[in-house]
Amino acid sequence: MTQEIIIKNVPITPPNAAAWRSLAQSLSGRLVRPSDRGYATARQLFDPRFDTARPAAIAYCATPGDVQRTVDFARAHGVRPIPRCGGHSYAGYSTGSGLVVDVTRMSTVKVKGSRASVGAGTRLIDLYNGLSRAGVLVPGGSCPTVGISGLALGGGIGVVGRKYGLTSDAIHSLEIVTADSRMLTCSAGSHADLYWASRGGGGGNFGVVTSFTFDAHPIPELTLFTVDWPWAAATEALGGWIAWLHGAPDEVWSNFQLLSAGSSGLIARSSGVLVGSKSTLTSLVNGLVAAVGSPPSSTFIGGPDPYLHVMLVEAGCDGKSVAECHLRSQNPAGTLQRSAYAAKSAYVGKPLPGPGLAAAVNSVAHLHASHPGLGGGLAFDAYGGAINRVRPDATAFVHRNAICAIQATVTWGSVPSGSSFAAGEGWLTATANALAPYTTGGAYQNYIDPRLSDWQRAYYGSNLSRLTKVKRTYDPDNVFHFAQSIPLHA
């Protein structure tokens, strides 16, 4: 007997084979069902831990109309629509048993003047390639296979952010298909409440975005640096980096990494990008070294560097072509591999005291000593500058008072065994507890964490109530929902 699903007292019958065929025939793109060739690849996310998920279908939407038809089908037949772009959700929220609405076939970059129109399925490395050809940039993250939609909707911390702000801050307008299959254009002057929520309110909460228009900037002179310290100086190096960052100009973006790197041992490293000349960068790096007070083991200062080269370096693709900086499933020339990983995040609101610095360094040293086969560590990403000059309530992204964010990660590579997974999860939890006295209690919504308690407040803080009002306005039946989606009520 067919189970019925009720939405607003309208009985809905789950789709039969004929209904699925009708949807497939209506799409300009392709519908992939479990019996179809290519389903095993089509259902994959970046993290192979989620390969056990079996969506009812994956709709590769080639046009905004495809998205409307797919959402309408899902709503009419009581199937949960699951938006997917890059497939990098840390918790696997871009898959499930419903209908995956994949937008990666809408991958375009068109620049006119100071505006860049970008298809919602564009991966970051393709975005940067397209922007570089036009001589402009949009601030964004470093992972090359991340989709622009997830990055921009949840905030978008990354390279040159201190100079130009978050990716979400650069959104001039966007087009989105809402739960009732309407196509809306959102901007400061049109559906301003949804526009506000889409600038940091997280992906998959209010609908399926089909395109963005970003404010773009002429590509300036860019220079790169990397400084390593001996592990014995890791505590001084981290403290010196935070102190140096606090007084650094907006033009410099940087991170600091404490890494357990297997046979490569323990690494204490700062790297970054300057919007400016090599001579200016040299002076700034000298200031960083002075702030640390311990001599580095190696120093690199390069430049000037082309924008695309900078982004390839930050993506870990130095020496690779744009085509090679993809997964094989995304590009026949792709050389990157999927990987299993987990993470937690936190924000630093003031310089870490000695015990806080020691807690960070000791946690990574413990990871290396106890689980040398696990890759991982702590990455501190710089905030400040243009990011922090935006009011916390001006967009949905509330984290505007941090010096830096912390991302704690463990990487297994392939799907971990039960004991290996437990070891990684245990380290993440212990590290978060050790650092909690020295952080703000917030967390970055793009590093979504299924184990996080009170995640609503941690991600959205004082903006949560307004976000729930937007949710009730545009998705009152909670069609777009997952374990940590914006609730209908705060």
N, C-alpha and C positions, 0 to 999 in steps of 0.2 A: 504494500500500500504506500503510495507517494505521500511523503510528509509535506504539509503546507506551512509556509512561512507567512506571517502577517506583518504588513507595514501599513500603519494608519487604517486598520480594519479592512484592508483589501487583500483577499486571499491570493497567494502567489504560489504557483506550481513550479517546482524545480525543472530545469530545462531537460528536454529529451534530445535524442540524436538529431531530430529534424530541426529543433531550435538551434543547436550548435552549428549545423550546416548552414542555416539561414544567416547566422552571425558571420560565419566565415565568408560567405558569398558577398556580404555587404561591405566588407573591409577592403580598402586599398592595400593595406598591409596583409599580414598573414596571421592566421589563427593556428596555434599548435596544440593539439590534444594529446592525451597520454598514449594513444595508439599510433601517433604520427612519428615518422622518422625525424629525428632531431629533438625529440622531447627531452631526452636525458640532458642535453646541453642547454636547451631553452630554459629549463627550470633552475639552472644553476645561479647562485649568487657568487660573490667573490670568495666567501668563506665556505669551504667544503663541508663544514660541520652541519650546514643546513641542506645538504643534498638529500636528506631523508624526506623533505617536504615534497608533496605531490599536488601541485595546483590542478584544478579542474581543467584549466587551459591557460595558455599564454597568448595574449593578443598583442602582436607587434603592430602598433598603431603608426601608420605612415603620415596621417593628416590629423588635424584637430577634429574633423568630422568622424574619423575612426574612433577617437577617444569618446566623443559624444555617444556614438552608437554602442560602444562597449559598456560604458557606464549605464546607459539606458537598459541594455540587455541584462546587466547584473542586477540592477534595481528591479526590473520587471520579473526576474526569475528567482529573486531571493538569494543570489550568489554574491559573496562579499567581493567588491572590487579592491584590488591591491595595487596601488601605484608603484612602479619600479622604473628607476633610471639606471644608475651605475651599479645597483645591487650591493652596496657596501654597508647596509644597515648592520651595526655591530650586534644587534639582537636578532637578525633575520626577519625583521618586520616587513621586508619587501618580498616575502613569499608566504605561502600558507596553502590552505586547501581551496581557496576561492579562485577568482579570475584575475590573473596578473595583467595589469594594464601597463605594458612596456612601451616607453616613449623613445627608445634609442634610435629608431629610424627617423626621428625628427631631429637630425643633427646638422645644423647649419649655423654659419657665422656670417653676418652681413653688417658692414660698417658704413654709416653715412654720417659724416661730420664727427660730432662728439658722442654719437649714439651707436651702440652695437646691439643688433637684433640677433638673438641666439635661440636656436631650437632647444626645447627642454630636454632632449635626449643627448645633448652634446657632452662628451667626456672632456675632462679638463685639458688633457694634452692636445686634443683637437681644437678646443677653444683657444688655447694659447697660440697654437699654430696659425689659426685663422686671424686672430687679433694681430699677431706679429706681421703678417703680410700687409695689413692695413696701417701699420705704424702706430697702434694704440694698445693700451692695456686696460684690464679690469682686475682689481685685486681679487686674489683667490688662493686656494689651498695648493698643496704640492702633490698629492697622490694622483698619478696621471689617469687612472681608470675610474676615478670617482665621477659621478654625473653632476652636471651643473645644478640640476634641480635640488638634489639633497643638500648640496653645499650651500646654495644661496638661500633656500627657505629656512634653514636652521641657523644661519649666521654667516659663516664663511671666514674663519680666521686663517691668515696665511701670509704669504710673501707680499711685501710692500703695504701691509695693512696699517702700520702706524702712520704712513704717509697718506694713504688714500681711503682708509676705513675698511670695514667688512664688505664681503661680497653682497650681503643683503642691503647694506647702505647704498650700494651703487644701483639698486633696482629702480629704474625710472617708471616702469610699468610692467605688467605681466598679463598673460591670457590664461584663464583657468576654466576647466569644465567642472562645475559643481555637482552635488549629489542628484539634482533634478535634471541633469544633462544640459543645463544652460552653459553657453560660452560667454564668459564675462571678461571684459578688459578692466583691469584694476590699476588705479594710479592715485595720486594725491587728490585728483578732482573727480574720480569715478570709483564707486564702491570703495571709498577711502578706508572703511573699517577692515575690509578684507585685505586691502593693500597693506595696511598697518600690520595685520596678523601674519601676512606672508613674508614679512621682513624679520625673520627670526623665530616665527612660531612653529617651525618644524615641518618637514615634508609629510605628506599623506594624511594630513589632518582635516583639510577643508575641501579637497578636490584634487584634480589632476592638472597640473600646469602644462601647457603646450608650448609656450614661448615666453622669453623675457626680453625686455629692452633695458640695457644697462647704460649708465653714464660712463663714458670711456675717457681716458687721458692719453695725450701724446706720450709715446715712449721716451723716457728721459735717459740720461747716462746711468748705467747700472754697473756696480762692482760687487764682487763676492769675497768672502773671507771665511776661513776655518782656523780655529786655534785649538790645539790639544794640550792637556796637562797630564802629568803623571797621576796615577790614581791616588797616590799618597797626598796629593794637593787638591783632591776633588772637593773637599769641604770648603777650602779657601776659594777655589775657583767658582763654585756655585754662589757663594756669598758675594764675591767680588763682581760677578756677572749681574746679579740683581741690583747691587748698588750702582754699577755703571749704567745699567739700563734705565734706572730711575732718572738719571740726568741726561740721557742720550737724546739727540734731536729726533724729530719725527721721521726724518729721512732714513734712519737706520731701523731695519727689522732684524731680529735675531732669535735664536733659540739656544737652549743649553741642554745637553743630553748626558745622562748618566746611564751607561749601557752595560749589560752583561752579554757579551758577544761570543759565547762559546770558546773555541780555541783561540780566539783573538783576545780573550781576557776581558778586563774591565776598562771602560773608556769614559773619560771626562772631556767633553768637547763643546765648544761654542762655534756656531756658524751663522751666517746671515748675509743680508743683501743691503747695500746702500744705494739710495737714489742720490748719486753724486760721484765725484771723481775718485781715482785711486789715491791721490795724495790726501784727500779728506778722509778717506777710509783708513789709510795708514795711521793718521793722527788719532782716529777714534779707536783703532785696535791697540795702539800704544797706550791709550787711556784705559782700555779694558785690562791689559796686562798689568798696568800699574795698580788698578783697583784690586786685582787678585793678589798681587804681592809675591807670587811664586812664579818662577820662570816657566814658560810653556815648553813642552817637548817638541812641538812643531807649530809653525805658523804659515798660513798661505793667504796672500792678498792678491787678487787678480783683477783684471779689467783694463779698460771697459769691456763689457760683455754684452752681446746681443740679447734682447729680451727672451727669445725662444731658447737660447742656450742656457740662460739663467734658470728658466723653468724646467728644462730637461735635467739640469744639475740638481735642483731642489727635488725633482721627482725620482732621483736615483737612477736616471737614464743618461748620465754623461757618457758620451761615446756612442749612443744609440740614435737611430733615426726616429722620427715621429711614428712611423709605421711600426718599428720594433718596440716602441714604448706602449704596447697594448698586450692584452691577452691573445693567445692564438685564436680563441673563439670569436674575438672581435675584429681581428685583422690577420690575414694569412701570414704576414711577416712578423706578427707579434712574438715577443720573446719572454714576456712576463708570465709569472706563475700565480695561480690562486694560492691562498694561504689561510690557515686556521689561526685565529687570534682572539684575544679578549682584552678589554680595557676598562679602566675607571678614570674619571677626571675630577679635577677640583680647581679652585681659583685661589691665588695668593693676593691678598689685599694690601699687605705691608711687608717690608723686608723680613725674611725669616730670621729668628733669633738662632743662637748657637745650637740649642737642642733640636730645632726644626731642620737646620742644615744637616746635622748629624743623623736625624731620622731618615732623611732622604738618601744620604750616601750609604748608611748602614743597610737600608732595605735592599738596595741593588747589590751590595756586597754579599748579603745573605742569599739572594737569589742565585748568584754565581756559585757560591760555596755549596748550597744545598741542592740546587737543580741546574748543574752546568749545561745540561742538554737543552734547557729552555732558553730561547732568546727573549730579550725584553729589557725593561728598565723604565726610566722616567724621562720624559721630554717636557721642558719648560718653554712655552711659546710666549713671546713678548706681546703685551697689550700696551695701552697708553696711546699717546698721540691722537690721531684723528678718530680712533675707535672710542676713546674715552671722552671725547668732546661732545658726543651725542648723548642727549638726556636718556636715562634708563627707560622712560615711558614714551620716547619719541617713536620708537619702533618696538616690535615685540621682543627684540633681543635686549635683555635686562642687564647683562653683565658688563657694565660700563665703568667700573671702579677698580678693576684688577690691574696689578702690575704685570702678571703673567698667568697663564693657565698651566696646569700640570696634567699630562696624560701618562698614566701608568699602563704599560702593555706587557702581555706575554704572547709569544708567537710559537706555535707548534709546527707550522708548515703543513703537514698532512693532518688528517683527523686524529686527535689524540686518543690514547687509551684512557680508561677510566682513572687510573692512578695519576697519569700525567696531567689530565684535565683537572683533577682535584688539587694537584700540587700548584698549578698555575692560578686557579681560582683562590686557593688558600693564600698564596703570596699577594694577590691583588687586594684581598680583604684585609690582610695584616698591614699592608702598606697604607691603605686608605685610613685605617684606624690609627696608625702611627703618625700620619700627617694631619689628621683631623683637627688637632688643637691649633694648628698654624694656618688653616685655610678658612675660607669664608662660609662654607656650607653649601655653596652653589656648585653646579655641574654643567658641562657643556652639552646641550641637547643633541648636537651632531655626533658626539661620542656616546650615543644612547646606551644605557646600562640597565639590563633587565633585573639586576640584583639590587638596584638603588632604592632605598626606602625614602618615602616622601619625595619622590621624583618630581611631582608637579611643582613644588616650591623650589626644589634645587634647580630645575631647568628654567622656570619662568618667573619665580619670585613674585613681586608685586604686580606683574602683568597678567597673572593667571586669571583673575576674575574677568578682565576685559576679553581675554582669549576665549573663555567659555561663552561669553555673550556672542562673540562672532561665530562660534561653533553652532550655537542654537539658531542663529539667523540663517546660516547657509547650509547647515547639515542637521536639521532638528531631529531626524530619525537616526542619527549616528551611523550613517551608511559607511563612512570612512572611519573605521575603528581598528585598533590593535591594542596590545596590552598597555602601551604607554601613550596612547593618543590623547589629544586634548579632550577632557570630559565635557559633558553638557552643563555641569554645575561644578563650581569650585569647592 
